[in-house]
Amino acid sequence: MPILEKGLLGWAYQVSALLQIRHLCSLTLIAACLLAAGNVFAQEDKKTDDDKPADPDTGESTVEEKTLGLLPNPLQKYGVKFAATYIGEGLGNSSGGLKQGAIYEGRLNLAVDVDLEKLAGIDKLTFHANMFQIHGDGLSRSNLQNFFVVSGIEALPSTRLYEAYFEKQWGNKKVSLRFGQLAADSEFFNTKYTDVFTNASMGWPAITSLDLPSGGPSPPLAAMGMRLLVNVTDQLSVLGGIFDGDQAGPGPGDPQERNRYGVNFRINDPPLLLGQIQYAWNNKKGDENPAGQIKFGAWRHLGSFADQRFASNGVSLASPASSGKPLLLSGDIGGWMVFEQKLYRIPKSDDRGIGFFTRVAGAPADRNLIDLYADTGIEFIGLSDARPNDKLGIAAGYAHVSKRAQALDADYRALVNLNWPMRNFEGLLTAVYQYQIRDGWTLQPNFQYIIHPGGGATNPSGPLAGTPLKNASVFGLRTTLKF
């Protein structure tokens, strides 16, 4: 079959699958589109930072960011803007995990944003792309073997394309469509009060990064797809997205090795569907009342998922009679809730103050390693007039190992080794302070305490199966430079 025909058939399959988004509030989305058509002339004083391309390093808009002012942008008047960010950090665990040690890792992020209305006269069409140059080791991978990956930039060393997409808007920023290679973590399941934290799960949480193929569309692997955002009113918005369900493609080994340079551009895998409805209050610029927001979302994946306990021949994977291949189950679903609230607002400021967040998510136990997830935290933003851009964050997280995975551990204990460790949950306690040296340059000392890394033991199917893991203390220092 010709390549073009295969590609068209693949997209046709995914588009047809989008009809199943009714499981993810599709009726709400359709109603929102109709309501939006009647509200295109609504006020434009909503805080719209969440609608702009987000820097994966800081969560800030790549269009309106604070920088060192060192990167020339001679084409900005024509609608072309370049951005560069470097993150370097040292991390070490003084106790716990698989072994103790320290690492250095870094990531250079190069981005371009193009306003095609300014450049070529195409109404309300923009283009965004960015690439990573990743280097160094990863503490979670090398030392900890834990679920809450201790750094949001941890990845295998590589130079890779991340996002590359077009965005079309209609009305007064009421409807927008993104299409191309996309990430989901900046819009789905997110909260603005996690931007200070360096742990990866405070962005794209451990339940989705562990349960979805190739970690889902999040750093460092975005996926081909489309996302529709409808701002029904200044307070109510709905999101729907369809993504290729395995951006690295099926196969053995690490997904980052299977899609090493981020240019696989896969479109033929069973799709991943995401939906979210969100309602905000007191979210207008200058509103003196504390702002807040609640979000409800869900995912549905149409691919096959490995049973966490049973082999394809119906016996436990721990049994000598096992086929060695897991039983495959059809599809996967999950849901989440996000709540965020400004607890205190510095007078005459939209952003400074104290913010609180909490997130909860769940997924079926038979085909997912994590079946229950929760995190919560508080962020102090610019409380001192002398340090208006400094931030302090304190948070906790919980990831429960599914009952089916725990049953497999019990089988190993009964059939292989009476002392086989039983996994139960992993917990996270973390505190981070972000000190701004000047616009575009920050330092972030951080501490993380990992309770029961990996749920308390290594993966039974991994090379170090059955190794207990003790609680780990992690100390880190990150610097971020936005040129």
N, C-alpha and C positions, 0 to 999 in steps of 0.2 A: 504494500500500500504506500503511495507517495507520502513523504513527510508532511506536506501541507495538509493533505487530506486527513492524516492521523491527528494532526494538531487541531484541525477544525472539529473533528469528531470528539476529541477530548474535551474541547471547550463546550461543545453541544451537550456532552454528558454532564458537565458540571453545571451548566445553565439549567438543564432540566432538573438537576438535583436541587437547585435553588428553590424549586416549588415546595420542597419539603421544609422550607423555613417556617412553615406554619407551626412547626414544633417550637420555633423560636420567636414567637410573637409576630408572625407575618401579617396577621390581620391588623394589628396595631400599626405596623409600618405602612400598610396601604392607607389606612385612615389618616395617618400622619401626613402622607403626601398630599391628600386631598385638603386637609386643613391648612397645610403650608401654602397652598396655592391662593388661599384667601387671606394670607397674612404676610405677603411679600413686602408690604409697605410698613411693617412694624418698626418700632424704634431700633436703631443700631447701636444703642448704648450698652448692650449686653457685654460682659467680659468674654471676649471671643478668643483668648489665648489658646484654649483647648482645641480650637478648630484649625490652628496653623501647624505647619510641619514642625514636629518636635525633635529636638536634639536628643539622640538616644543616650548621650552621656549625662545631660543635666536636666532634661525634661523641658527646658526653655524653648521658645520659638527660635528656629534658625533664621527667621526673617528679622525679628526684633530682639537681638541678643546683646548683652554687655560683653565687650571684647577689650583686648589690650590695644586695639587699633593699629596693629602691625601688618595686617593683611590688606594689601591694596585691593580696591574694588572699582577699577576705572569704568566698568561696564554697568554699574548699578543704575545709572540714569537711563539705560536702555532696558532695564528689567532683569539683569543678570547679576546675581550676588553669590560670592564664594564665601565659605566658612571653613575654618580649620580648628580642631580641638585636639589637645593631647592630654591623656590621663596617664599618669605613672603612679604606681603604688607598691609599697612593700607590705607584706603580710607574713605573720608567723604564728604558729600555735605552740605555746609553751607547755601544753599538756594535752592529753587525749588524742583521739583520732587513731589512724593507722600507725603514724609515726610523728615525731616532732621535727620541726624545721621551719625555715623561712624562705620566701621566694620574692622575686620582683617581677612585675608584669606591666605592660603598657599597651595603649591603643591610640593610634592616630586616626582621627576621623576627618575625612575631607568631604565637604558637601557643596552642592550647587543648587540654587533656586532660581528658576526662570519664570518671569511674568510674561507670558506670551501675548498678553494684551498690549503691554508696552513695546515688546520686541517685534511682534508681527501683526498686531491689530486683531488678534483672536480674542473675542470677548470672554472674560472671566475663565481663562484657561491658564494653569500654571504647571510647571514641571519641577520635580524634586528628585535628587539622587545623592547618594553618599556611599563611600567606600571606607573600609577599615584596613589599617595595617596593624596586625596584632602580633605581639612578641612577648617572650617570657614564659614562665611556668604558671600553673594554677594550683593554689593551695588545696582547694576541695578535691581536685582530681588527684593530686600527688600525695597529700598527707591525710585528708579527712575522710574521704569517701562518703560525704554527707549529702542530704537532700537540699538544704538551704545553702546553695552555692554562695560562698562568702564574698564574692565580688561580681558585680554586674558586668565587668569587662573580661572575666575569665573565659578563655576559649583557646583552641589549638592555634599555635602560631601560623599566620597566613596573611596574605593580602587578598581581600575579597570584596566584591560588590555586595552592598547590603540592600538598600531600597533604591528603586528607580520607577517612579510612577507619575502619571498625569492626574490633575485634579480639575474638574469642571464644576463651576457653581452656577446656580440659577437663582433668580430673585435677589432679594437683599440679604445674601448669605444664608438663605433659608434651606437650600438643598445643595448638597455637594456629592459628587461621585469621584472616587479615586479608582484608578485601574492601572495595573502593572505589577511590579514586584513590591509587596507591601509587608509591613510588620503590623501586628495587632496590639502589641502591649501598650502603645502610647494612647490608645482610645478605648479598648475593651478591658474591663476588670481593673481599671486604673484609678488612682486617687492622687491629687496634687500634693498631699501631705506626706508622701513617701520620697519626695525628690532629694532629700538630704541624705538618705540611707545608701550605703554602699553594697549591702547584701543584695544579690540578684533577685531573690524572691520577694523583696519589697517592691519590685517592679512587676515582672511576669511571674506569678506565684508558682511554688513548687508543684502544686497539683496539676497545672497544665503543662509545665515543662517536663514532668515525669510521665504523665499519663498519655500525652499526645505524641504521635510519631514525629521523630526528629525535633522534639521539644516544642512543636507548634511554631507559628510565625512570630518569632521574637529573636533578639540578639543571641548569637551572631548570624542566624539564618532566617531571612525573610522568605516569603512565598508568593508565587504568582496568584493574583486574585483581584477582587473588586470589593469596594466598600461604599455603601450609601448612607449618608447622614442627612437627617431631616430635622431641622429646628422648627418644631410645630408652633411653639411660642417662645418667648424669651426664657421661659422656665422649663419647658418640656421638649426633650429631644429623643429621637430613636436612631439606632444604628443597626445595620444589617451587613453582613459580609460573607463572601464565599471565597475560600482559599484552596489552592492545591493542598491535599491532605498529607503530603509527605515531601517536603521541599528538597530533601536529600535523596529521595528514592529508596525503595526497599533494598535490603542486602545486609550482610554481616558488617561488624565493625562500627566505628564511630560515625554518626551522620555528618559531622564536620569534615571527615576525610572523604566521604562519598560526594560531598558538594564543597570541595576545598576552596574554590574561588568565587562561589556565589553566583555562578552563571549557568546552572543546570536548566533554569527556566522551565521547570516541569509543569505540565498542565493535564496529564492523563491519569493521575492518581485519584482514588476516591476522595471526594472533596470534604473539607471541613467547613461547617456552617456556624457562624457566630451571630448572635442577636443581643441587643441591649436596649433597654428603655431607661431614661434617666430624668429625674425631676430636681430642679434647683430652686432655691429661694434666696431672696435678698442678694441677688447676683448682678445687680446693675452697678455700674461704676458710680462711686460716691454714695452708695446706700449706706446709711449709718448703722443699720441692723446687721448682726453677724450672718454671714453667708453659710449655706449648707447645701448638700446634695445627696440624693439616694439613687442607686442604680440597681437594676435587676437584669441579669443576663443568663444566657445558656449557650451551650455548644452541642452540636451533633456532628459526629464523624461517620461517614458511610463505609469505611473500610473494615478490615478484619483485625481483631485484637486477640492477643494470646491470653488464655485462661491462666490465672495466677497460681493454680494448683495442679490441674489435671493435664495429662499428656493426650496426644491425639488418639491413643488406644484406650482411653478412659480410666487409666490408673494414675496414681500420683506421680508427679515428675521425680519424686525422691525414690520411687520404687526401682529395684533392679529390672523389673519387667517393663519399665517405661519405654516407650518408643524414642524418647529423647527429644521429641518435638511437641510443643504445647498444643493443646486443643484450641482451635480458632473459633472465636465467637463473632457474630455479625454486628458491626456498628458499635458506637459508644455515645453516651450523652453525659452531660454534667450541667450544673447550674451554680450561679454565684449571686451574692448581694454585696454591695459596697455602700457604706455610709460615711460621710465626712461632714464635719461641722466646725465652723470658726467659733471657738469658745470665748475669745477676747480679741477685740480689734483696736489697734492703735488709732486714736482719733485722726481724721483726715488722711487715712491710708487705706488702700484697698487690700494690700497684701500682708502688711506687718501685723503681728498678733500671735495668738495661740490657736492651733488647729488640731483637731482630733479625727482619727479615722479608724474604721474597723471593716474587715472583709471576711466573708464566710463562703465556703464552696463545698460541694459534694459531688460524688460520682459513684457508679455501681462498683461493688466490692469484687465481683467475680473477674473483671477484666482490667482492673486498674490497681496499680501499686498503692496509690494514695486515694482513699475514699472519703476523707474529711479533712478540710483545711481551714485554718482561721489565722488571722493576724490582726493586731491592733497597735496603735501607737499615738504619740502626741508630738507635735512639732512647734517649737518656739522660734518665731521669725522676727528678727530685728527689734527685740524688746528694748534695747538700749539705743537712745538717740545718738550716742557716740559710735555705735556699731550697727547701723540700720540694716545692713545686708547680711549679718551673721545669722546662722541657724543652728539650733540644737534639736536633735531628734532622739526619742527613746521609744523602742518598740519591742513587741514579743510576737512570736509565731509558733504555730502548732501544725504538724502534718502527721496524720494517723495512718499507719500501715494497715491496709485492708484486711478484713477477717479472712479472706481467701488466701492471701499471702502468708498470714500468720498460721493458717492451717497447714500450708506447705512446710513451714518451719517445724511444726509439730510432727509432720511425717518424717522429716529428716532426723528428728530426735528419736523417733520410734524405730526407724529402719536403718539409720546410718550411724548415729553417734548419740548416746544418751546425754552428752553434754552440749549438744548443738544449741547455739544461742537462739533465743526467741526474739524477733523484732516486735516492737509495739508502736512507738511513735518517735518523732524527732521534734525537739523544741528549740527555739531561738530566743535569746535575750540580747539586745544590741543597743548601743548608745553611740551617737555620732555628733561631733561638733564641726561645723563648717565656718572657717575663718576666712573672710575676704581680705586679701592683701591689698588688692586694688581691683577695679573693674576688669573682669576677664581672668582673674587669678585667685584661686582659693586653695586652702589647705584643709584636710579633713582627717584628724585623728579619730580612730574608731575602735570600739571594743565589741566583740561578739562572743557569747557563750553558747556553745552548741550542746544541747542535752540529747543523749542517745544518738550520736551521728549514725545516719543510715537506718534509723529505728533501733539502733543498738548493736548492729552487726552488719557485715558485708553481704552483698547480694549472693544468694545461694547458687546462682548460675554464673557468677564471675570467677576470675582466676584465683581469688583469695577467699573462696566460699567458706562460710562458717567461722570467720574471724570476729571475735567480739570487739566493739569499738567503745572506748570510754569517752566521757564528756570532755569537750575541748574548749580551751580558752584561746581566743584569737585576738591579736593586737595588730592594728594596721595604721598606715599613714598614706593618704592619697593627696596628690596635687593635681589640679585641673587648670589647664591653660587654654583660653579661647583667644585665638589670634585675630 
